[in-house]
Amino acid sequence: MVHWGIRVVPGRIAACGLSILISAGASFSAFGPASVVALTLELSSSPTSLKLMTFNIHGWRDSTHQCNFDRIATVVREVNPDILCLNEVLHPFATPSGSDKAANQQVIDDYYKQVQQNQGRGKTIHPSFVQSQEDSFLSRLSKATNLPNVQFVGATDNSFFGKGIWFGNAILSTHPIDDFLPVPLPIEPGDIDLGNQERDFVDPRSFGVAKVKFDDNQHCIGIAFGHLDHKSEELREKQILKVLEDTRDVLSDVPHLICGDFNAFQKSDCDPKGWKAILNLFQTRGWPTPYERSLALDALKDAGYLDSFYESYGQQDGTAKQVPDATSWTTLPLMRIDHILVKNSVAQSPSSLPAILPKEHYQIDTDASDHFPVVLEALLQQPGAEILRQAD
């Protein structure tokens, strides 16, 4: 059974153990631009390890706009994460199958072709793609990967992939999901003018924040997951600062992770050849020269977050002997824009809290999307032990 829970009210909501089935139709308006979730994942035992996977799934299609559901399910099963965070999720979406597929084959082909040609925005998605909760790709992925607890966070129902179905983020977990905190990232006046790259529109974005309870619910860690703007570094900085501000009270008393497709990259994550390739790409496409430092990633560093890649290798960001692999695109891997960061500095005494100790950080080689999935394997150090070093 797939367990769905919904909380749609502003501010922090206390855990109440309520689980509500999401159905297609008007009820999805609850997941519009003003709604993002925070949640609590209650672990039934005291874990000593955690495997987190973050994956931008490109609206359930690969780089050539072919349906990628089976490949996503396969790679998730192979990784076998405890917690899976997804970006660019359409919901409740699924490609028609069986007799519906035969009856709508031309509609299916036309839809994927339109989106591939950048003609999907503003066009209403055919009703055959809008599925019941039970038949949606998200629900089917939950069942196929043994991640029965699911939350979806909508940002907009009019995206690059079409109009009339929600586009956002999701979290799937082996552990029960209970508590939520909304952190909306709506469009605000002036957003379209931020940055130095011309644009005709700005999409709302969304984030979710989670607390994971373990050790008989005596301790917990936090998880924040989401998706930032794809064009403007200044807007990404604004969005991540809002996430940090809106989640400060929730996350200040627990060690936590923040992950997702931040669309943010920096020179220090590249070798000289890789950075030159990025500059050449931007010049070829007529884009402004990218910043050597990411404003959004610097904001996270200033707030005390550590890059789990460098922590896993015992290195300092910017002084590493080894640089991380590019996460985008799968057809032309140039930029590392999918990140997992950790923070163990908290308001309470460290001796009374667990700590997140990154051990392995890696990405999975797959053509299932236009991004590679990123995995962090970490130990949850029990209270009283020496905790992970913090950023200066």
N, C-alpha and C positions, 0 to 999 in steps of 0.2 A: 504494500500500500504506500502511496505517495502522500506525505503529510504537508499540507499547505497552510500557512498562517498569514494573516494580513493585519497590519496596524496602520491606520491612516488618520492620524491626528497630529497637530504640531507639537513640538517639544518632546521631552523624554517621557516614555510610558513605562510604568512598572510592569514587571513580569506578571502575567496572569494565567499562563498556561492555556490560553485560548487558541484554537486552531480553526480557521475558516476556509472552506473550499472556495476557490476562485472560479468563477464561470465566465464564459465569453460574453461580450456585450457591454452594457452600460456600466457594470461593476468595475470595468477596467479604468474608468475615469478616475478612480482613486489613485491610479499610478501615473497621473499626469505630471507636468513639469514641477508642481509644488510638492511632490512626494518622493522621498528617498527613505530607505529603512536602515535602522540599526537593529541588531538582534543578538540574542544570547543562544549559544550552542551548549547544551548541557551534556557533558560527557558522563557516561554511566560508570566509568572506572577512572583510576588515577593514571593517566598516560605518562610515559617518559619520553615520548617522541611525537612529532607532529609533521605531517607532510601536506604542504599547501601548494596548490597548482593554480596559476592565473593564466587565462587564455582568452584572447580576443577571437571570436568565432565568425566574424564577418557576416553577420546576418544569416547564419546557417548555409554558407556557400564558400567555395574555395576562391583562389585568385582568378580563375577563369569563369566564375559564376556558375559552377556546377554544384548541385546539392552535396553537402559534405557531412550530413548527419551520421552516416555509418562510420566514416573515418574519425569523426570526433569521438564517437562512442568507443571505437577501438583503441585510440590513443589514451583515453581516460582510463579504460579498463587496464591497460598495460602499466600505466603509472600508479594506479590504485591510490589516489590521494584520500586523506581524511576529509579535506575541505577543498572544494573546487569553486573558484570565482571566475565568472564569465563576463565578458564585455561584448557590446554590439549584438545583443540578444533580441530577436524579434519574438513577441509572445502575445497571444497563443497561436503560433505559426507552425505549419507543417506543409510540405509539398503533398498534394493529393496522391493517394495510392489506390491500387486495385481498380475497381470499376470507375471510381471518380477520376483517377489519373487518365484512363482511356478516354473518358468523356471530355476531359479538359486539357488534353495534351497540347493543343495549339495555344490555349491560354497560358499554360505553364511555360512553354517555349518563349512566347511573346514577353511574359513578365521578366524572366531572367535576362533576355536579350535587351529589354529596355533599361534595366538597372545597370547592366554591363556597359551600356552606351551612355550612362549618366543621365538617363531620362526618367528615373523612377520618382524623384522628388515631386510631390504634389499630385501624383496619380494614385487614385484609390486602388488598393490591392484587391484582386478578384476574391469574392467570398469563399471560393474553394480553398484558399490558403489559410483562412481564418478558422481554426479548429476549436473543438471543445477543449477544456482544460485537460481532460484525460488523454486526448489524442494529439496534443501539441508535442512538438519536438522536445521541449523542455521536460515535460512529464515523461516522455519515452526515454530521454537520456537518463533521467533519475532512475528509472527501473533498470535500464541496461547496464548501469554502472554501480548499482547497489549504493546509491546516495539518496536515501528516501526522503530527506527533509529539504525542502526547496523554498526559496524566496526569490521573487522577481521584483525588480525596481525599475519602473518605467521613467523615462525622461521626456519623451515626446512621441506623438502618434503620427508625425509627419517628418520622415527622415529620408536620407539618401535611398533607402530601400523601399520607399513607398508611403502612402498615406492610409490611415485607417487601421493600423496595427501598432502596438506599442514597441518602442525601441529603447533598450536600457541595459541593465546589468542583472546578474543573478548569482546566487550562491547555493550550492548543493552540498550536503553534509551527511556523514554517517551518523551524526549525533542530532538530537532534537533541537529545533530552533524555536525560540520563545519570544524574545524581547526586541523591540524596534525603536529606533530614533530617526526621524526624518531629517535629511540634510539636502534640501533642493539646491540645484545650481541653475536657476532660470536665466533667461536672457534679460539683461538690464540695459537702460539707455546708455549709449556710448560704447557698448561692447564691440559693435561692428567696426569701430574706428581704432581699436587697440591693436598694436603691432604694426608692422610695415609691409604686410602682404595684403593686396587688395582682395576683397571678398564681397559677395552679394547677399550673404545670409550668415546667421549664427544659430547653431542648434543648442537647445537646452541640454545640459548634462546632468548626471546624477551620481551620487555616492551612497553607500550603505556602510554602517558601522556595526560590528558584532562584538559580543563578549562570550568567550568560551570558558565554561566552568569545568573544573576537574578537581581531583582529590576530594571526592565526596562533596563537591560544591563549596569547598572552603576557600579555593583560590580560582582565579580566572585570568585569561589573557584577552586582549582585544584584537579585532581584525577590522580594518577599514578597506573597502574595495570600491573601485569606480573607474571613471573614464573622463579624461579632460579634453579640452578643445584641440582640434587638429591643425590649426593654422597659426594662432597668435601665442607667442611665449608670454606676452604681457597678460593675456586673458587666462592662460593656464596658471600663471602666478596668482592672479586674482581668485580663481576658482579654488586652488589648493589652500590659499589663506582662509577662504571662507569655510572650507572643510575643517581646517585646524581650529578655527574659532568656534564653529558650531559643535564640535565634538570634544572640546577641551574638558568640560565638566564630566563627560562620560568616560573619557580615556585617561584622565589625569591620575587615577588611582590604580592603574593596571599597566603592566608591560604589554605592548601591542605591536602589530604589523600593519602596514599600509601597502596596498598592492593594486595593480591594474595597468591599463593602457593609459599612461600619462601623456603620450605624444611628445615627450620631452627627452632630448638627447644632449650630449655634451662632448667636447673634444677629448676630455680626460678618459672617456670610455673607449676611445679609438686608438689604434696605432696610426702612425703617420700616413700610411697608404690608405687606411680606412677613412680618415678625416678628409684626405684629398679627394677621395671618391665621392664623399658627401658634397663637398664644395663644387665639384664638377657637375653633379646632378642638379644642384640648385641653379647653377649658372646656365646649364643647358635648358632648363625649364623656365628660365626667366624669373626665378624666385629671388627675393632678397637674400644676401649672404647670411647664413645662420649665425647666431651667437655662439661663441666658444664655450660659454657657461650657460646653463639653464637657470632661468629665474625661478622656475617652479621647484627644481631639485635643490637649488640653493636655499629656498624658503624652508623646505623640509629639513635640510641639514642644519640650518639656523635654529630650527625648533627641536633639535636633538635627535633626529632620526639618522640611523646608520644604514648604509647600503649592505644588504645581506650577501651580495656577491663578494664584496671585499672582506666582509666579516668572515665569510666561509673560508677564504684563503688567507686570513690573518694579515691583510694588507690595508693600507690607507688609500682612500679614494684620491686619485691623482698621482699617486706614487707607486702604483701597482706594477709588478713585473709581468702580470698577466692581465689582459683586458677582457671584458665580457663579450660574448658573441652578440651580433646584431639580432634583434628579434623581428625586424620588419625591413623589407617584405620577404616573403618566402621565395619569390621569384627573383628578387634582387636584394639580398641581405646587406643592408648598409647601416641602419640606425638601431640602436638599442633604446626602445621607447616603452617597453613593458618592464615594470620594476616591482621589487619587493623590498621594503625597508623595515627596520626594526627599531623600537625605542624601549629601553628598560628603565630610564629615569622617571620616577613617579613621585607623587606627593607623599605617599606613605614611606615608612622605613623599609629599605630593601630587604632587611632581614625577615620581614613578615610576608614577603611576596615571592612568587616564582620568577624566573627569568627565562627569556627566550634566547637560546644559544644556537645561532646558525651553524650548521655542519656541512651541508652540501647545497650548492646553488647551481642549477643547470637548466638548459632548455632541451626540448624534444624536437628532433628532426622529423617533421611531418609536412605534407602538402595539404593538410585538411583545411587550412585557412590561409589568409594572407599574412598572418602573424605566426610565429612559433610560440608554443606554450612554454611557460617558465615555471620551474619547480623549486621549492625550498624545502629541504629536510632539516629539521631543528630538534634540539632537545629542550624539554621544559624542565629547567633546573629547579629543584625544590627549594623553599625558603631556608635561609641559613647558610647556603653555599655562596661562594664568591660569584658575583654577577658579571655579565658582559660589560666591557668598558664602554664608556659613553663618549659622544662627540665632544670636542673641545668647545 
